[in-house]
Amino acid sequence: MKKDNIEPYREEQSWNDYKKEEAYLRAKKKLDKLIGFYWHLAVYIVINTFLIILITTNSDQGFWNFGTFATPFFWGIGLLFHFLGVFGPDFVFGKNWEEKKMKEYMEKDKEEYKRFQ
């Protein structure tokens, strides 16, 4: 009977493998969210373009009517929340926006203080 040669894991190797796998899974999850948002955006554009063309060609009320843009408007609100869910609220202000602003205000205050001495 042949014995299998099973080597135990080295402690540092298994920890590094775990960290790499965890980083990979986080990156994959972010990528899946990003792809989902881009598909949502593409479907939004295609469907709403089709609906606007369909409504304006079959309606007597004209192009500039709330009914023409109701679906894109309300769906756009949902798309905005999807965008914020994927990119986060830091997209607009950036990660260090608050810290930069605090430093800027402190420098301005320092300059004003020096000016009046």
C-alpha positions as CSV (number, residue, x, y, z in Angstrom):
1,M,0.0,0.0,0.0
2,K,1.4,3.4,-1.0
3,K,1.2,6.3,1.3
4,D,0.3,9.7,-0.1
5,N,2.8,12.4,0.4
6,I,0.9,15.2,2.0
7,E,2.9,18.2,3.0
8,P,1.5,20.5,5.6
9,Y,0.9,24.1,4.7
10,R,3.5,26.6,5.6
11,E,1.9,29.2,7.8
12,E,3.0,32.2,5.8
13,Q,2.2,30.7,2.5
14,S,-1.4,29.8,3.5
15,W,-1.9,33.3,4.9
16,N,-0.7,35.0,1.7
17,D,-2.8,32.7,-0.4
18,Y,-5.8,33.6,1.7
19,K,-5.1,37.3,1.4
20,K,-4.7,37.0,-2.4
21,E,-7.9,35.1,-2.8
22,E,-9.8,37.6,-0.6
23,A,-8.4,40.5,-2.6
24,Y,-9.4,38.7,-5.8
25,L,-12.9,38.1,-4.6
26,R,-13.4,41.7,-3.6
27,A,-12.1,42.9,-7.0
28,K,-14.4,40.4,-8.7
29,K,-17.4,41.7,-6.7
30,K,-16.6,45.3,-7.6
31,L,-16.2,44.4,-11.3
32,D,-19.5,42.6,-11.3
33,K,-21.2,45.6,-9.8
34,L,-19.6,47.9,-12.4
35,I,-20.6,45.6,-15.3
36,G,-24.2,45.5,-13.9
37,F,-24.3,49.3,-13.8
38,Y,-23.1,49.5,-17.4
39,W,-25.7,47.0,-18.6
40,H,-28.3,49.0,-16.7
41,L,-27.2,52.2,-18.4
42,A,-27.2,50.5,-21.8
43,V,-30.7,49.1,-21.4
44,Y,-31.9,52.5,-20.1
45,I,-30.6,54.3,-23.2
46,V,-31.9,51.8,-25.7
47,I,-35.4,51.3,-24.1
48,N,-36.0,55.0,-23.4
49,T,-34.9,56.1,-26.9
50,F,-37.3,53.6,-28.3
51,L,-40.1,54.7,-26.0
52,I,-39.6,58.4,-26.7
53,I,-39.7,57.8,-30.5
54,L,-42.7,55.6,-30.1
55,I,-44.6,58.0,-27.9
56,T,-43.8,61.1,-30.1
57,T,-44.8,59.4,-33.3
58,N,-48.1,58.1,-32.0
59,S,-49.1,61.0,-29.8
60,D,-51.0,64.2,-30.7
61,Q,-49.7,66.0,-27.7
62,G,-46.3,66.8,-29.1
63,F,-42.8,66.1,-28.1
64,W,-42.5,68.4,-25.0
65,N,-44.9,66.6,-22.8
66,F,-44.4,65.1,-19.3
67,G,-45.8,61.8,-20.6
68,T,-43.0,61.6,-23.1
69,F,-40.3,61.8,-20.5
70,A,-42.0,60.2,-17.4
71,T,-40.5,56.8,-17.8
72,P,-36.9,58.1,-18.5
73,F,-37.3,60.5,-15.5
74,F,-38.3,58.0,-12.9
75,W,-36.1,55.2,-14.3
76,G,-33.3,57.8,-14.3
77,I,-33.8,58.3,-10.5
78,G,-33.3,54.5,-10.0
79,L,-30.3,54.6,-12.3
80,L,-28.8,57.5,-10.2
81,F,-29.2,55.4,-7.0
82,H,-27.6,52.4,-8.8
83,F,-24.7,54.7,-9.8
84,L,-24.2,55.9,-6.2
85,G,-24.3,52.3,-5.1
86,V,-21.6,51.3,-7.5
87,F,-19.3,54.3,-7.3
88,G,-20.3,55.6,-3.9
89,P,-21.0,59.1,-2.7
90,D,-17.2,59.8,-2.7
91,F,-17.3,59.9,-6.5
92,V,-18.4,63.6,-6.5
93,F,-16.2,64.9,-3.7
94,G,-13.3,62.4,-3.8
95,K,-11.8,60.4,-1.0
96,N,-9.8,63.2,0.7
97,W,-12.1,66.1,-0.2
98,E,-13.0,66.9,3.4
99,E,-9.4,66.8,4.6
100,K,-8.3,69.0,1.7
101,K,-11.0,71.5,2.5
102,M,-10.1,71.6,6.2
103,K,-6.4,72.3,5.3
104,E,-7.5,75.0,2.8
105,Y,-9.7,76.8,5.4
106,M,-6.9,76.5,8.0
107,E,-4.4,78.1,5.6
108,K,-6.8,80.9,4.8
109,D,-7.4,81.5,8.5
110,K,-3.7,81.5,9.1
111,E,-3.1,84.1,6.4
112,E,-5.8,86.3,7.7
113,Y,-4.4,86.1,11.2
114,K,-0.9,87.1,9.9
115,R,-2.4,90.0,7.9
116,F,-3.9,91.6,11.0
117,Q,-0.8,91.3,13.3
